[in-house]
Amino acid sequence: MEKLTPQEEQAMQALWKLKEGGVVKDILETYPEPQPPYTTLASTMKNLEKKGYVKSRRYGNVYWYEPALSSESYSEKMLSGIIDNYFQSSYRSLVAFFAKNEKISRDDLEEIVKLIEKQK
């Protein structure tokens, strides 16, 4: 999938908050202030549709938008891309990076190990 711009990612986050989808006005209402102009968000939604991230249905002269993929699926794809591109496809390298930069604690690591062992 094509990478999202920050503006597109913010629109997707807003759409995921709605769960069922919505019209541009609904999506806009989930934005914090200052909200982008209505027309800007409408254009962003059309771009997301072209990229395959959202589906739309027309009702009269408005479009109902809904996500074409879940936030979990998107997160997984983006994280996999980061790991492939920056950590040589190694989750171990990712965890080592965070440990080295003191972004993850020993307690966090122990909890991760417990989760892994629980999966076995």
Backbone bond lengths (Angstrom), bond angles and torsions (degrees), N, CA, C in turn:
res aa  C-N    CA-C-N  psi(-1)  N-CA   C-N-CA  omega(-1)  CA-C   N-CA-C  phi
1 M - - - 1.445 - - 1.526 110.04 -
2 E 1.308 113.67 149.40 1.448 120.52 179.66 1.529 109.89 -71.80
3 K 1.335 116.03 139.69 1.465 121.44 -179.55 1.526 109.49 -67.00
4 L 1.315 115.56 144.56 1.457 121.04 179.55 1.521 111.45 -89.35
5 T 1.323 115.63 147.30 1.459 120.58 171.58 1.534 107.20 -74.96
6 P 1.331 118.18 163.03 1.472 119.18 176.73 1.535 112.55 -56.35
7 Q 1.315 117.13 -38.63 1.464 121.82 178.98 1.534 110.79 -64.80
8 E 1.332 116.96 -42.15 1.465 121.02 178.54 1.527 111.03 -67.79
9 E 1.318 115.87 -39.70 1.465 119.21 179.03 1.526 110.92 -64.42
10 Q 1.317 117.27 -38.81 1.463 120.68 177.47 1.534 110.25 -63.97
11 A 1.321 116.91 -39.55 1.468 120.55 177.71 1.531 110.60 -64.67
12 M 1.317 117.21 -40.57 1.467 120.20 177.92 1.522 110.67 -64.86
13 Q 1.316 117.43 -42.07 1.472 120.50 177.91 1.529 109.85 -58.96
14 A 1.322 116.27 -42.29 1.465 120.51 179.05 1.526 110.73 -64.75
15 L 1.322 116.98 -42.36 1.463 120.99 179.81 1.523 110.92 -65.86
16 W 1.321 118.21 -40.46 1.470 121.59 177.84 1.529 110.84 -62.71
17 K 1.320 117.94 -33.45 1.465 120.76 177.56 1.526 111.38 -61.31
18 L 1.329 116.40 -32.58 1.462 120.91 -178.64 1.526 112.75 -75.92
19 K 1.320 117.09 -16.72 1.470 124.49 178.69 1.531 113.46 62.31
20 E 1.323 118.35 -56.01 1.470 121.84 -176.57 1.521 112.14 -88.16
21 G 1.317 117.58 -10.04 1.454 120.98 -175.00 1.513 110.66 96.60
22 G 1.332 116.24 -175.72 1.452 119.79 179.79 1.505 112.21 175.02
23 V 1.310 115.00 179.04 1.458 121.81 175.71 1.522 108.09 -86.04
24 V 1.321 116.83 168.31 1.464 120.98 -176.79 1.530 111.01 -53.93
25 K 1.324 117.49 -40.49 1.468 121.03 179.77 1.534 110.97 -59.74
26 D 1.330 117.39 -42.75 1.475 121.02 178.05 1.522 111.07 -62.18
27 I 1.314 115.31 -44.54 1.469 121.10 -178.39 1.521 109.44 -63.47
28 L 1.329 115.23 -44.61 1.463 121.12 -179.41 1.530 111.84 -59.14
29 E 1.316 117.01 -35.78 1.464 121.20 -178.72 1.535 113.44 -66.85
30 T 1.324 117.53 -19.16 1.471 119.76 178.23 1.528 112.01 -84.37
31 Y 1.341 117.28 -10.91 1.459 121.76 -179.65 1.524 110.72 -74.23
32 P 1.337 116.30 144.86 1.465 119.17 171.91 1.542 108.81 -74.89
33 E 1.294 116.59 163.82 1.472 121.13 175.57 1.523 108.61 -75.58
34 P 1.281 120.19 144.68 1.454 127.82 -5.62 1.533 110.68 -78.76
35 Q 1.295 116.17 133.81 1.460 121.39 179.37 1.534 109.36 -79.69
36 P 1.340 115.87 148.06 1.470 117.83 175.89 1.533 109.73 -70.28
37 P 1.312 118.31 161.53 1.462 120.04 175.47 1.533 110.69 -61.54
38 Y 1.310 116.12 148.63 1.467 123.21 179.93 1.528 110.52 -52.09
39 T 1.336 116.41 -46.94 1.474 120.19 -176.31 1.524 112.01 -65.26
40 T 1.316 116.78 -33.24 1.465 120.57 177.73 1.525 110.07 -65.68
41 L 1.330 116.40 -45.89 1.460 119.95 179.16 1.527 110.65 -65.55
42 A 1.328 117.53 -39.16 1.467 120.77 178.14 1.531 110.42 -60.34
43 S 1.315 117.57 -41.87 1.474 121.67 177.25 1.521 111.12 -65.26
44 T 1.317 115.92 -40.81 1.464 120.76 178.50 1.525 110.57 -61.38
45 M 1.329 116.49 -42.36 1.471 120.56 179.38 1.528 110.72 -63.51
46 K 1.325 117.72 -39.51 1.475 120.84 177.20 1.535 110.18 -63.72
47 N 1.322 116.82 -40.13 1.472 120.28 177.85 1.525 110.76 -64.11
48 L 1.330 116.21 -40.78 1.468 120.15 178.51 1.525 111.09 -64.34
49 E 1.316 115.73 -35.11 1.462 119.39 177.27 1.530 110.61 -66.95
50 K 1.329 117.10 -43.44 1.469 121.26 177.73 1.524 111.66 -60.62
51 K 1.333 116.49 -35.07 1.464 121.55 -179.98 1.526 112.54 -80.49
52 G 1.343 117.27 -9.18 1.460 120.88 177.84 1.516 115.58 89.29
53 Y 1.334 117.33 12.58 1.461 120.68 -179.31 1.518 112.98 -86.91
54 V 1.336 117.15 -25.21 1.459 121.02 178.61 1.519 110.33 -131.70
55 K 1.328 114.24 157.88 1.465 122.14 173.66 1.523 106.18 -116.35
56 S 1.329 115.95 150.62 1.459 118.24 177.95 1.519 110.78 -134.39
57 R 1.335 113.75 155.17 1.460 122.48 172.95 1.518 106.38 -132.23
58 R 1.298 114.55 138.79 1.462 118.82 -179.42 1.522 110.22 -94.46
59 Y 1.320 115.42 131.84 1.457 122.99 174.42 1.525 106.44 -125.35
60 G 1.306 116.58 103.32 1.463 119.80 -176.45 1.516 109.13 65.51
61 N 1.326 115.52 -118.61 1.469 118.17 179.89 1.534 112.61 -110.64
62 V 1.338 117.79 19.78 1.464 121.17 175.19 1.529 109.67 -123.37
63 Y 1.316 114.73 154.98 1.463 121.30 177.92 1.515 109.65 -109.88
64 W 1.313 115.11 135.92 1.461 123.16 173.86 1.525 106.47 -97.49
65 Y 1.318 117.21 122.50 1.467 122.11 -178.38 1.522 110.23 -107.62
66 E 1.314 115.02 141.20 1.455 120.38 172.36 1.522 108.39 -141.14
67 P 1.334 116.18 150.56 1.468 119.48 -178.70 1.526 111.36 -64.56
68 A 1.321 115.79 141.23 1.462 120.79 175.09 1.527 110.54 -89.40
69 L 1.342 116.88 -12.30 1.456 121.57 175.16 1.519 108.99 -147.13
70 S 1.317 115.47 156.55 1.465 120.66 -178.45 1.526 110.92 -78.15
71 S 1.321 115.10 161.58 1.465 119.20 177.37 1.529 110.24 -63.31
72 E 1.352 116.72 -32.49 1.465 120.50 178.43 1.525 110.82 -65.71
73 S 1.330 116.89 -42.73 1.470 120.69 178.70 1.519 110.46 -63.31
74 Y 1.335 116.37 -43.32 1.456 120.47 179.32 1.527 110.56 -62.73
75 S 1.342 116.44 -46.49 1.464 120.59 179.80 1.523 111.13 -59.15
76 E 1.330 116.10 -42.68 1.461 120.59 179.99 1.526 111.31 -62.55
77 K 1.333 117.28 -44.75 1.463 120.94 179.81 1.530 111.41 -64.11
78 M 1.335 116.41 -43.91 1.457 120.22 -178.41 1.526 111.15 -68.09
79 L 1.330 116.76 -42.05 1.453 119.89 179.36 1.523 110.96 -65.57
80 S 1.322 116.60 -40.46 1.469 119.91 177.30 1.518 110.68 -60.57
81 G 1.330 116.13 -40.37 1.468 120.15 178.15 1.516 111.89 -63.72
82 I 1.320 117.15 -41.92 1.466 121.13 178.56 1.521 110.17 -64.08
83 I 1.315 116.17 -44.67 1.471 119.96 -179.37 1.522 110.56 -64.14
84 D 1.335 116.95 -42.48 1.465 120.51 178.38 1.528 111.31 -63.82
85 N 1.338 116.32 -44.53 1.469 120.59 -173.53 1.523 114.82 -80.40
86 Y 1.328 117.53 -31.77 1.462 119.64 -173.33 1.523 115.01 -114.46
87 F 1.328 117.01 -14.79 1.460 120.12 -176.20 1.525 112.02 -128.61
88 Q 1.336 117.27 25.82 1.467 123.55 176.58 1.527 112.20 49.92
89 S 1.328 115.80 41.52 1.474 123.02 178.77 1.533 113.19 59.91
90 S 1.326 116.54 25.31 1.465 121.04 -176.37 1.529 111.36 -116.32
91 Y 1.324 115.10 115.23 1.466 119.36 175.17 1.523 110.00 -67.29
92 R 1.312 115.63 -29.78 1.466 119.71 177.79 1.527 110.23 -61.73
93 S 1.342 116.20 -42.85 1.467 120.25 177.51 1.521 111.30 -63.25
94 L 1.318 116.62 -36.97 1.465 121.25 177.90 1.527 110.75 -62.43
95 V 1.323 116.71 -49.42 1.460 120.80 -179.34 1.532 110.02 -64.76
96 A 1.330 117.51 -40.30 1.464 121.15 178.89 1.527 110.53 -62.39
97 F 1.331 116.28 -38.66 1.461 120.78 177.75 1.530 110.66 -59.69
98 F 1.337 116.23 -47.46 1.457 119.67 -179.89 1.522 112.16 -66.92
99 A 1.321 117.14 -37.73 1.463 120.74 178.75 1.530 110.09 -65.44
100 K 1.320 115.72 -44.65 1.471 121.14 -178.78 1.531 110.78 -62.16
101 N 1.318 116.91 -37.54 1.460 121.66 -178.40 1.531 112.90 -92.25
102 E 1.341 115.17 13.04 1.459 122.76 176.81 1.527 112.71 54.01
103 K 1.339 115.77 40.14 1.460 121.83 177.35 1.527 111.55 -100.89
104 I 1.340 115.69 -3.66 1.459 120.69 178.46 1.521 107.45 -138.41
105 S 1.314 116.13 136.14 1.464 120.05 -176.50 1.525 111.10 -92.03
106 R 1.306 114.45 166.91 1.470 120.83 176.38 1.532 109.94 -60.41
107 D 1.335 116.21 -40.57 1.469 119.92 178.87 1.531 110.80 -62.05
108 D 1.323 116.25 -40.73 1.465 119.91 177.55 1.528 110.70 -61.87
109 L 1.320 115.87 -44.00 1.467 119.87 179.67 1.530 111.29 -63.16
110 E 1.318 116.31 -41.44 1.464 119.58 178.42 1.531 111.22 -63.65
111 E 1.312 116.09 -38.23 1.465 120.26 177.42 1.532 111.00 -65.71
112 I 1.316 116.75 -38.53 1.469 121.34 177.02 1.520 110.42 -63.23
113 V 1.329 116.71 -43.58 1.471 120.85 178.17 1.524 110.17 -60.75
114 K 1.320 117.39 -43.03 1.468 121.02 178.28 1.525 110.92 -61.25
115 L 1.322 116.77 -42.08 1.471 119.59 177.91 1.522 111.66 -62.56
116 I 1.318 116.59 -40.30 1.464 120.61 179.38 1.521 110.27 -65.42
117 E 1.329 116.39 -45.05 1.457 119.93 -179.63 1.526 111.57 -66.02
118 K 1.306 117.12 -32.50 1.457 121.82 178.57 1.533 110.60 -66.85
119 Q 1.317 117.54 -30.88 1.467 122.85 179.68 1.534 112.59 -72.68
120 K 1.319 116.76 -21.19 1.478 120.22 -176.89 1.501 111.36 -76.09
